[in-house]
């Protein structure tokens, strides 16, 4: 059976006639709404956020980089939801995010004396950061995995990991508007750890939930 025939057969079996991209988008909406509600109830916007963005480029960079990651992971997740889709180009585009983050961390190390590196890396809310990102990512992760089930991913563990990365990036983008720690050293350590936890969880869950 050809790949296109297989996709049509799996779509028919799922009972849905809508394109998988639309199904995923529709199911993501309540997941993102849940994340925003949790964010509003538990965290909330950082005081004087706009002033901080205008006065400190690192704040804009931190938030912008997380939003960029969301935008880059989304098409990769959609492609992995369908068997036979070409996804490596979309995966390659993600490399710009770690490159930018590592470059910013390098500038921070070069700009400030070694005695300041530890305090900038640890910040004031490392534990809160690591806990908040998975908490905020829970709704989007559940929604995306639910939607992906109708697409029959050919690589369930990989698709689940990308779903986790996408959800983690949403959680990180939301948390970035609350977090008072702006150092790239903090971001490259604790934001990445928080997203890694969600990515690993997505891979484990996806390997079972998305199997067909």
Secondary structure, 3 states (H helix, E strand, C coil): CCHHHHHHHHHHHHCCCCCHHHHHHHHHHHHHHHHHHHHHHHCCCCCCHHHHHHHCHHHHHHHHHHHHHHHHHHHHHHHHCCCCCCCHHHHHHCHHHHHHHHHHHHHHHHHCCHHHHHHHHHCCCHHHHHHHHHHHHHHHHHHHHHHHCCCCCCCHHHHHHHHHHHHHHHHHHHHHCCCCCCCHHHHHHHHHHHHHHHHHHHHHHHHHHCCC
